[in-house]
Amino acid sequence: MSGDVHVRICERLGVKLPRATRRLVHCRNEQEAQALKAELQARLAEYRLEMHPTKTKIVYCKDGKRKGTYPNIQFDFLGYGFRPRLVRRSRDKTLFWGFNPAVSASALKAMRAAMRELNLRHRTDLPMDEIARQINPLLRGWIEYYGRYAPSALYPLLRYVNQMLLAWAMRKFRRFKAHKIRASRFLQKLAQEKADLFVHWRLGMTGTFA
């Protein structure tokens, strides 16, 4: 590859790139990005490889300073969605547009699906501390990974978990059957008194049970 391209690909004989290899390259302008894309396509073709026709794209990192108009201004990478977002400046608390990551919509969908597969809302044979034992490792891992950037983007998932607990309580306890508000108040009180029961309660992310 030419000296103008700051990307190296292992070219030793016998070394193959994984089929799902993903690379994220930052360029200074569109012309540089187009040139890099063409050069990468040519080099990969030499090894009978090719870029994914739909997943390979050039994205404009639009923010408060870069105000151009381009068709692609967002992308997903490693479970994060990168796009223009309103963020708060730490030194003076003012809002501005940045190009920042947060958990992606597809990652949220996958996490909700993982929760559904546990089918815990129907496990009325289990006590609540057993439910906590099963889901806390999942929640802890997700919060530690996705909560590093824009943790508030995880709130839809945490609300979903709370609503799952609400459905479980309404099935588990006869006094809450058909009494959603009463069950919600019970869980709200429990989240205050035993905040360490669930990982997201411990972090103050009780969300809503209604």
LOZANU-981890 format. One line per 8 residues: their letters; for each residue x, y, z of C-alpha. Coordinates in steps of 0.5 Angstrom, whole numbers, plus 2048, in hexadecimal, padded with zeros to 3 digits. Example, Ala and Ser with C-alpha at 12.3 -4.5 7.8 and 13.67 -1.06 7.14 Angstrom:
2
AS = 819/7F7/810 | 81B/7FE/80E
//
This chain:
210
MSGDVHVR = 800/800/800 | 802/807/7FF | 806/80B/804 | 7FF/810/804 | 7FB/80A/807 | 7FC/80A/80F | 7F9/803/80F | 7FD/7FC/80F
ICERLGVK = 7FA/7F5/80D | 7FE/7EF/80E | 801/7ED/808 | 805/7E7/80A | 803/7E1/805 | 7FE/7DC/808 | 7FB/7E1/80D | 7F4/7E2/80C
LPRATRRL = 7EF/7E7/80F | 7E9/7E5/813 | 7E3/7E5/80E | 7E0/7EA/813 | 7E6/7EF/814 | 7E4/7F6/816 | 7E8/7FC/815 | 7E6/803/817
VHCRNEQE = 7EB/808/814 | 7EB/810/815 | 7EC/815/80F | 7ED/81C/80F | 7E8/81D/809 | 7E4/819/804 | 7E9/819/7FE | 7EE/816/803
AQALKAEL = 7E8/811/805 | 7E6/80F/7FE | 7EE/80E/7FC | 7EF/80A/802 | 7E9/806/800 | 7EB/804/7F9 | 7F2/803/7FB | 7EF/7FE/800
QARLAEYR = 7EB/7FA/7FB | 7F0/7FA/7F6 | 7F5/7F6/7FC | 7F0/7F2/7FE | 7EE/7F0/7F7 | 7F5/7ED/7F6 | 7F4/7E8/7FC | 7ED/7E6/7F9
LEMHPTKT = 7EA/7EA/7FF | 7E4/7F0/7FE | 7E1/7F5/803 | 7DA/7F4/805 | 7D6/7F8/800 | 7D1/7FA/805 | 7D4/7FB/80B | 7DA/7FE/808
KIVYCKDG = 7D9/806/808 | 7DC/80D/809 | 7D8/811/80F | 7D9/818/810 | 7DA/819/817 | 7D5/81F/818 | 7D5/823/81E | 7D5/82B/820
KRKGTYPN = 7DB/82C/81C | 7DA/828/816 | 7D4/82A/814 | 7D4/827/80D | 7CE/823/809 | 7D0/81C/808 | 7CB/816/807 | 7CF/812/80C
IQFDFLGY = 7D0/815/813 | 7D0/80F/818 | 7D2/808/819 | 7D3/802/81D | 7D9/7FF/820 | 7DA/7FA/825 | 7D3/7FB/828 | 7D4/802/828
GFRPRLVR = 7D0/807/824 | 7D4/80D/822 | 7D0/813/820 | 7CF/81B/821 | 7CC/81C/828 | 7CB/821/82D | 7D0/821/833 | 7D1/825/839
RSRDKTLF = 7D8/828/839 | 7DB/826/840 | 7DF/82D/842 | 7D9/832/841 | 7D3/82D/840 | 7D1/830/839 | 7CE/82B/834 | 7D1/82B/82D
WGFNPAVS = 7D1/826/827 | 7D6/820/827 | 7D7/81A/823 | 7D7/815/829 | 7D6/80E/82A | 7D0/80A/82E | 7CD/804/82E | 7CA/802/828
ASALKAMR = 7C3/800/826 | 7C5/7F9/824 | 7C9/7F8/82A | 7C3/7FA/82E | 7BE/7F6/82A | 7C3/7F0/82B | 7C4/7F1/833 | 7BC/7F1/834
AAMRELNL = 7BC/7EB/830 | 7C1/7E8/835 | 7BC/7EA/83A | 7B6/7E7/837 | 7B9/7E0/836 | 7BA/7DF/83D | 7B3/7DF/83E | 7B3/7E2/845
RHRTDLPM = 7AD/7E5/845 | 7A9/7DF/845 | 7AE/7DB/84A | 7A9/7DC/850 | 7AD/7D6/854 | 7B3/7DB/855 | 7B4/7E0/85A | 7B6/7E7/858
DEIARQIN = 7BE/7E6/85B | 7BE/7E0/856 | 7BC/7E4/850 | 7C1/7E9/852 | 7C6/7E4/852 | 7C5/7E2/84B | 7C4/7E9/848 | 7C9/7ED/84C
PLLRGWIE = 7D0/7EA/848 | 7CC/7EC/842 | 7CA/7F3/844 | 7D1/7F4/847 | 7D5/7F2/841 | 7D0/7F7/83C | 7D0/7FD/841 | 7D8/7FC/842
YYGRYAPS = 7D9/7FC/83A | 7D3/800/837 | 7D3/805/83D | 7DA/808/83C | 7D7/80D/837 | 7D0/810/838 | 7CD/80B/83D | 7C6/80E/83D
ALYPLLRY = 7C6/80B/836 | 7C5/804/83A | 7BF/807/83D | 7BA/803/838 | 7BD/7FD/83A | 7BD/7FE/842 | 7B6/800/841 | 7B4/7F9/83D
VNQMLLAW = 7B8/7F5/843 | 7B4/7F9/848 | 7AD/7F8/844 | 7AF/7F0/844 | 7B0/7F0/84B | 7A9/7F4/84C | 7A6/7EE/848 | 7A9/7E9/84C
AMRKFRRF = 7A7/7EC/852 | 79F/7ED/850 | 7A0/7E5/84E | 7A4/7E3/854 | 79F/7E7/85A | 798/7E6/85A | 797/7ED/85D | 79A/7F0/857
KAHKIRAS = 796/7EC/852 | 792/7F1/84D | 795/7F7/852 | 79B/7FA/84E | 79B/800/852 | 79C/7FD/858 | 7A1/7F8/856 | 7A5/7FE/853
RFLQKLAQ = 7A5/801/85A | 7A7/7FB/85D | 7AD/7FB/858 | 7AF/802/859 | 7AF/801/860 | 7B3/7FB/860 | 7B8/7FE/85B | 7B9/804/861
EKADLFVH = 7BA/7FF/866 | 7BE/7FA/863 | 7C2/7FD/85D | 7C7/7F8/85D | 7C3/7F3/85B | 7C3/7F4/854 | 7C9/7F8/850 | 7C6/7FD/84D
WRLGMTGT = 7C2/7FF/854 | 7C8/7FF/857 | 7CB/805/852 | 7C4/809/853 | 7C1/806/84C | 7BB/804/84F | 7B7/807/849 | 7B0/806/849
FA = 7AB/800/84B | 7A5/803/848
//
